[in-house]
Amino acid sequence: MVIEAHYHRNPKAPSLEIYASHWLWARTGKIDEKVMNLLISQYPLPTKPKIEHGYTDWNGYGKYDK
């Protein structure tokens, strides 16, 4: 439900399934490993992420001050 809530805040994301895989990549290390492995089996991690690590915005690279 958390992924779905974030997805609905990102209308430019192509689909929930694609958004979820990128969201999981961005949240790596912040989710319990067993839960993460279960979710990755449903939504494989992307090879070219569209969400910056630690964030939830689709295509949000470069818009955050570091």
Secondary structure, 3 states (H helix, E strand, C coil): CHHHHHHHCCCCCCCHHHHHHHHHHHCCCCCCHHHHHHHHHHCCCCCCCCCCCCCCCCCCCCCCCC
